[in-house]
């Protein structure tokens, strides 16, 4: 939520949260070289990294926040009346 660039390994739901790498640098697990490359990518391309950080903030707000979850539930209920 701090709009900082993210580099993480693709374990658990990290790939889901980062939308397959669209919202941050996603690297394979147990691959130190890939992790280093991900970090260097953020450092060498700050504009791209900042754009991904903004996308991540927006994604977390819409998909994983309390407000986003309530809105999804309401949409399901709204759809049931059709």
N, CA and C of each residue as an Amber inpcrd file, in Angstrom:
protein
   246
   0.8140000  -1.1890000   0.0000000   0.0000000   0.0000000   0.0000000
   0.8680000   1.2670000   0.0000000   2.1510000   1.0930000   0.2240000
   3.0630000   2.2340000   0.2520000   3.5360000   2.6150000  -1.1480000
   3.0540000   1.9220000  -2.1670000   3.4270000   2.1670000  -3.5600000
   4.9250000   2.0100000  -3.7970000   5.4970000   1.0230000  -3.1290000
   6.9030000   0.7070000  -3.3520000   7.0170000  -0.4620000  -4.3150000
   8.0460000  -0.4840000  -5.1520000   8.2460000  -1.6190000  -6.0540000
   8.4390000  -2.9090000  -5.2640000   7.9420000  -4.0040000  -5.8310000
   7.9890000  -5.3010000  -5.1620000   8.7310000  -6.3020000  -6.0350000
   9.6170000  -7.0580000  -5.3890000  10.2770000  -8.2030000  -6.0130000
  10.0180000  -9.3770000  -5.0800000   9.4160000 -10.4420000  -5.5990000
   9.1800000 -11.5990000  -4.7370000   9.2280000 -12.8840000  -5.5480000
   9.3770000 -13.9680000  -4.8150000   9.4000000 -15.2770000  -5.4600000
   7.9740000 -15.7460000  -5.7070000   7.8000000 -16.5450000  -6.7270000
   6.4960000 -17.0390000  -7.1260000   6.1250000 -18.2650000  -6.2900000
   5.7730000 -18.0060000  -5.0470000   5.3430000 -19.0590000  -4.1270000
   3.9890000 -18.6570000  -3.5560000   3.2350000 -19.6550000  -3.1160000
   1.9260000 -19.3620000  -2.5550000   1.0800000 -18.5670000  -3.5260000
   0.4720000 -17.5160000  -3.0250000  -0.3930000 -16.6750000  -3.8580000
   0.3070000 -15.4210000  -4.3690000   1.6300000 -15.3770000  -4.2990000
   2.3540000 -14.1880000  -4.7600000   2.0760000 -13.8920000  -6.2310000
   2.0460000 -14.9280000  -7.0480000   1.7570000 -14.7310000  -8.4660000
   0.3700000 -14.1710000  -8.6900000  -0.5890000 -14.6050000  -7.8760000
  -1.9560000 -14.0980000  -7.9620000  -1.9920000 -12.6260000  -7.5730000
  -1.3610000 -12.2900000  -6.4650000  -1.3710000 -10.9090000  -6.0010000
  -0.6630000 -10.0000000  -7.0020000   0.4620000 -10.4360000  -7.5270000
   1.2090000  -9.6190000  -8.4900000   0.6860000  -9.7620000  -9.9130000
  -0.4290000 -10.4630000 -10.0640000  -1.0720000 -10.6330000 -11.3710000
  -0.0780000 -11.1660000 -12.4010000   0.6130000 -12.2270000 -12.0100000
   1.5520000 -12.8750000 -12.9220000   2.7790000 -12.0560000 -13.2580000
   3.0510000 -11.0150000 -12.4780000   4.2180000 -10.1570000 -12.7220000
   3.8440000  -8.8030000 -13.2900000   2.5730000  -8.5750000 -13.5560000
   2.1350000  -7.2830000 -14.0910000   2.2930000  -6.1750000 -13.0530000
   2.2100000  -6.5370000 -11.7770000   2.2290000  -5.5420000 -10.6980000
   3.5040000  -5.5810000  -9.8620000   4.5110000  -6.2820000 -10.3160000
   5.7670000  -6.3780000  -9.5830000   6.6510000  -7.4240000 -10.2380000
   7.8880000  -7.4890000  -9.7890000   8.8260000  -8.4680000 -10.3320000
   8.5900000  -9.8100000  -9.6470000   8.2600000 -10.8070000 -10.4230000
   7.9750000 -12.1380000  -9.9170000   9.0530000 -13.0770000 -10.4210000
   9.7610000 -13.7130000  -9.5000000  10.8750000 -14.5780000  -9.8930000
  10.6290000 -16.0000000  -9.3930000  11.2410000 -16.9840000 -10.0500000
  11.0630000 -18.3700000  -9.6150000  11.6390000 -18.5930000  -8.2160000
  11.0330000 -19.5080000  -7.4650000  11.5750000 -19.8080000  -6.1360000
  12.9210000 -20.5100000  -6.2290000  13.7070000 -20.3510000  -5.1910000
  15.0100000 -21.0080000  -5.0720000  15.9510000 -20.6650000  -6.2220000
  15.8380000 -19.4440000  -6.7450000  16.6870000 -19.0130000  -7.8550000
  17.2920000 -17.6550000  -7.4920000  18.4110000 -17.7030000  -6.7980000
  19.0610000 -16.4770000  -6.3260000  19.4290000 -15.5510000  -7.4790000
  19.8430000 -16.1170000  -8.5940000  20.2050000 -15.2970000  -9.7570000
  19.0120000 -14.5220000 -10.2860000  17.8610000 -15.1820000 -10.3400000
  16.6440000 -14.5040000 -10.8070000  16.2280000 -13.4090000  -9.8340000
  16.4180000 -13.6620000  -8.5440000  16.0920000 -12.6490000  -7.5420000
  16.9860000 -11.4220000  -7.7180000  18.2620000 -11.6580000  -7.9230000
  19.1980000 -10.5510000  -8.1730000  18.7790000  -9.7870000  -9.4230000
  18.4300000 -10.4990000 -10.4880000  17.9860000  -9.8340000 -11.7270000
  16.7280000  -9.0110000 -11.4880000  15.7910000  -9.5450000 -10.6980000
  14.5790000  -8.7980000 -10.3840000  14.8760000  -7.5160000  -9.6410000
  15.7840000  -7.5880000  -8.6790000  16.1700000  -6.3970000  -7.9250000
  16.8590000  -5.3890000  -8.8290000  17.7670000  -5.8570000  -9.6600000
  18.4470000  -4.9460000 -10.5910000  17.4630000  -4.3440000 -11.5890000
  16.4600000  -5.0950000 -11.9930000  15.4500000  -4.5740000 -12.9040000
  14.7240000  -3.3890000 -12.2750000  14.3790000  -3.5250000 -11.0150000
  13.7200000  -2.4270000 -10.3020000  14.6560000  -1.2230000 -10.2040000
  15.9040000  -1.4640000  -9.8660000  16.8600000  -0.3700000  -9.7080000
  17.1990000   0.3010000 -11.0340000  17.2880000  -0.4770000 -12.1070000
  17.6830000   0.0680000 -13.4060000  16.5300000   0.6570000 -14.2000000
  15.2940000   0.3490000 -13.8040000  14.1160000   0.8430000 -14.5240000
  13.1060000   1.4000000 -13.5180000  13.4760000   2.5000000 -12.8560000
  12.6220000   3.0080000 -11.7730000  11.2270000   3.4410000 -12.2300000
  11.1050000   3.9440000 -13.4510000   9.7860000   4.3710000 -13.9260000
   8.8570000   3.1660000 -14.0880000   9.3820000   2.1030000 -14.6790000
   8.5950000   0.8760000 -14.8490000   8.2450000   0.3050000 -13.4860000
   9.2140000   0.2720000 -12.5790000   8.9850000  -0.2570000 -11.2370000
   7.9310000   0.5580000 -10.5050000   7.9610000   1.8700000 -10.6530000
   6.9730000   2.7150000  -9.9790000   5.5830000   2.5160000 -10.5720000
   5.5070000   2.3240000 -11.8810000   4.2090000   2.0410000 -12.5100000
   3.6320000   0.7250000 -11.9950000   4.4920000  -0.2850000 -11.8730000
   4.0380000  -1.5690000 -11.3380000   3.5960000  -1.4270000  -9.8870000
   4.3060000  -0.6040000  -9.1160000   3.9340000  -0.3770000  -7.7180000
   2.5590000   0.2760000  -7.6260000   2.2830000   1.2110000  -8.5120000
   0.9640000   1.8540000  -8.5370000  -0.1170000   0.8370000  -8.9090000
   0.1660000  -0.0020000  -9.9000000  -0.7850000  -1.0500000 -10.2830000
  -1.0460000  -2.0110000  -9.1280000   0.0010000  -2.3410000  -8.3820000
  -0.1590000  -3.2360000  -7.2450000  -1.0520000  -2.6100000  -6.1770000
  -0.8360000  -1.3480000  -5.8820000  -1.6800000  -0.6690000  -4.8970000
  -3.1400000  -0.7100000  -5.3300000  -3.3850000  -0.3840000  -6.5810000
  -4.7570000  -0.3920000  -7.0940000  -5.3470000  -1.8000000  -7.0560000
  -4.5400000  -2.7950000  -7.3910000  -5.0230000  -4.1760000  -7.3900000
  -5.3640000  -4.6440000  -5.9740000  -4.5090000  -4.3370000  -5.0230000
  -4.7690000  -4.7390000  -3.6390000  -6.0380000  -4.0600000  -3.1240000
  -6.1910000  -2.7820000  -3.4430000  -7.3970000  -2.0670000  -3.0090000
  -8.6600000  -2.6840000  -3.6030000  -8.6190000  -3.0280000  -4.8870000
  -9.8370000  -3.5240000  -5.5420000 -10.0880000  -5.0060000  -5.3190000
  -9.0330000  -5.8040000  -5.1940000  -9.1970000  -7.2610000  -5.1400000
  -9.0660000  -7.8670000  -3.7540000  -8.3220000  -7.2360000  -2.8580000
  -7.9940000  -7.8820000  -1.5950000  -8.3590000  -7.0790000  -0.3530000
  -8.8160000  -5.8580000  -0.5120000  -9.1800000  -5.0600000   0.6570000
 -10.5740000  -5.4300000   1.1470000 -10.9040000  -5.0080000   2.3340000
 -12.2380000  -5.2420000   2.8850000 -13.2970000  -4.6200000   1.9750000
 -13.0590000  -3.3760000   1.5390000 -14.0110000  -2.6910000   0.6680000
 -14.1890000  -3.4370000  -0.6470000 -13.0750000  -3.8930000  -1.2240000
 -13.1490000  -4.6460000  -2.4760000 -13.9070000  -5.9450000  -2.3020000
 -13.6900000  -6.6380000  -1.1930000 -14.3840000  -7.9000000  -0.9370000
 -15.8770000  -7.6660000  -0.7610000 -16.2550000  -6.6290000  -0.0220000
 -17.6700000  -6.3190000   0.1770000 -18.3260000  -5.9960000  -1.1570000
 -17.6390000  -5.2420000  -1.9940000 -18.1900000  -4.8850000  -3.3020000
 -18.4110000  -6.1320000  -4.1620000 -17.4870000  -7.0690000  -4.1110000
 -17.6440000  -8.3130000  -4.8720000 -18.8530000  -9.0960000  -4.3750000
 -19.0240000  -9.1740000  -3.0730000 -20.1690000  -9.8930000  -2.5010000
 -21.4730000  -9.2100000  -2.9080000 -21.5120000  -7.8830000  -2.8230000
 -22.7110000  -7.1520000  -3.2320000 -23.0320000  -7.3830000  -4.6990000
 -22.0070000  -7.4490000  -5.5320000 -22.2340000  -7.6950000  -6.9540000
 -22.8440000  -9.0740000  -7.1950000 -22.4250000 -10.0600000  -6.3980000
 -23.0200000 -11.3920000  -6.5020000 -24.4920000 -11.3320000  -6.1530000
 -24.8080000 -10.6650000  -5.0360000 -26.2140000 -10.5410000  -4.6200000
 -27.0280000  -9.7610000  -5.6490000 -26.4530000  -8.7150000  -6.1880000
 -27.1560000  -7.9270000  -7.2100000 -27.4530000  -8.7740000  -8.4410000
 -26.5100000  -9.6310000  -8.7950000 -26.6740000 -10.4950000  -9.9630000
 -27.7130000 -11.5840000  -9.7680000 -28.0150000 -11.9270000  -8.5340000
 -28.9830000 -12.9920000  -8.2590000 -30.4140000 -12.5550000  -8.5580000
 -30.6690000 -11.2770000  -8.5740000 -32.0140000 -10.7810000  -8.8210000
 -32.3650000 -10.6730000 -10.2900000 -31.4290000 -11.0180000 -11.1400000
 -31.6560000 -10.8630000 -12.5900000 -32.2200000 -12.1110000 -13.1870000
